[in-house]
Amino acid sequence: LASLGDYRLPVSGNVSPADGSSTVSLLATRPQGSGGGALKGPLGGSRRLWDAAGQSQGHVVLLLSNFHRNRSACTAQNVSLAVIHRSDATLPPTARAFRVDEAHANPLAEWHRQGQPIYPDSSQLSKLHDASRVRLAEAVPLHRLSPTQSVMHFTMPPFSVLKLEL
């Protein structure tokens, strides 16, 4: 959370469980004082992310979560996230993706691999600490659909968090 921007960007579309159609929630942020371009939520909405000249005004950080209090209701979700921008905007080819899920930043899985030690030794603690680190997991391609719209597609495993940096 410390790497999120200090200005919350409004988003719209099916971007939270409150919309009734998804277990995926979306929060979009950027550094204070930057602006321009636009963002569409997983299925709709728009906000400025680039200036009038089409140049990035500081990175945009998107934080998505896939959660439902009813464990059986939370399933993997395929997400499409659209970015609306000026036709002359320079966009990165990919977004940097950082994940927390069963396969990423999961010290509990490491603890189980270690045999669930009650009193982990220093080597085990070091491995647990390393397993808890959030690392760059992948680069999510940003596909240009038209001169003014691009889209990213990715999957959110159940009970997961994904941070995307543009």
HUKA-V375770 format. One record per residue. N is the residue number from 1. RES is the residue in one letter. D_LAST is the distance of its C-alpha to the last C-alpha in whole Angstrom. Layout:
{{N/RES/D_LAST} {N/RES/D_LAST}}
//
This chain:
{{1/L/16} {2/A/16} {3/S/13} {4/L/12} {5/G/12} {6/D/15} {7/Y/15} {8/R/15} {9/L/14} {10/P/16} {11/V/16} {12/S/18} {13/G/20} {14/N/21} {15/V/18} {16/S/21} {17/P/24} {18/A/26} {19/D/25} {20/G/28} {21/S/26} {22/S/23} {23/T/23} {24/V/19} {25/S/18} {26/L/15} {27/L/14} {28/A/11} {29/T/11} {30/R/10} {31/P/12} {32/Q/16} {33/G/16} {34/S/13} {35/G/13} {36/G/13} {37/G/12} {38/A/12} {39/L/11} {40/K/14} {41/G/14} {42/P/16} {43/L/18} {44/G/18} {45/G/18} {46/S/15} {47/R/14} {48/R/13} {49/L/10} {50/W/11} {51/D/14} {52/A/18} {53/A/17} {54/G/14} {55/Q/12} {56/S/9} {57/Q/11} {58/G/9} {59/H/5} {60/V/5} {61/V/6} {62/L/8} {63/L/11} {64/L/14} {65/S/17} {66/N/20} {67/F/23} {68/H/27} {69/R/30} {70/N/32} {71/R/31} {72/S/32} {73/A/30} {74/C/27} {75/T/26} {76/A/23} {77/Q/21} {78/N/19} {79/V/16} {80/S/15} {81/L/12} {82/A/12} {83/V/10} {84/I/13} {85/H/13} {86/R/16} {87/S/17} {88/D/17} {89/A/13} {90/T/11} {91/L/8} {92/P/7} {93/P/9} {94/T/7} {95/A/5} {96/R/7} {97/A/9} {98/F/12} {99/R/15} {100/V/18} {101/D/21} {102/E/24} {103/A/23} {104/H/20} {105/A/21} {106/N/25} {107/P/27} {108/L/30} {109/A/30} {110/E/31} {111/W/33} {112/H/35} {113/R/35} {114/Q/37} {115/G/39} {116/Q/38} {117/P/40} {118/I/41} {119/Y/41} {120/P/39} {121/D/40} {122/S/38} {123/S/36} {124/Q/35} {125/L/34} {126/S/32} {127/K/31} {128/L/30} {129/H/28} {130/D/26} {131/A/25} {132/S/24} {133/R/21} {134/V/17} {135/R/16} {136/L/13} {137/A/15} {138/E/13} {139/A/10} {140/V/10} {141/P/11} {142/L/9} {143/H/13} {144/R/14} {145/L/17} {146/S/18} {147/P/18} {148/T/16} {149/Q/15} {150/S/12} {151/V/12} {152/M/11} {153/H/14} {154/F/15} {155/T/17} {156/M/18} {157/P/21} {158/P/24} {159/F/23} {160/S/20} {161/V/17} {162/L/13} {163/K/10} {164/L/7} {165/E/4} {166/L/0}}
//
